[in-house]
Amino acid sequence: MADENKTETAAAGVETPAEVKPSTAKKQRSPRPRKAAPVEAKPEASAARVSVTKPRKYGEQEKAEKLRLIETQVAEGKSKLKNAIKSAGISEQTYYQWKRAAKLDDKRESLATDDELADLVRLEDENQRLRKLLAEKLRAENAELRKRLGLDE
């Protein structure tokens, strides 16, 4: 009987699956996946969304023709100023800038008729040319100095 008692106590010590309690510990999570490396946009896709164009540079003759065209359309009453500017293919800002520059050129030409004023105009033009030349030289020297110092790489 002593053996039976040992077996009964041993059997009583073993838990049956119905008695197993669920564990209260939290489940282990798998590590988060790493973010993918940023993918650069294809040039075709970005070009379709945003079209960046180089600014158009007009010659003096083209500017004068466009200004004349706009003025004639407005004077004849064919269209309002804004519509005439749009039909010429330029912005309002460009129109007003060109118009102001044309007025300054007209003033300059009218002043150039007198001898003293003509000399003054020539000196102003020469002064402007020399300033541009000086600015170019200073820019070149600055770039050379930055290159020597290793700042511009």
Disulfide bonds with the S-S distance in Angstrom:
none
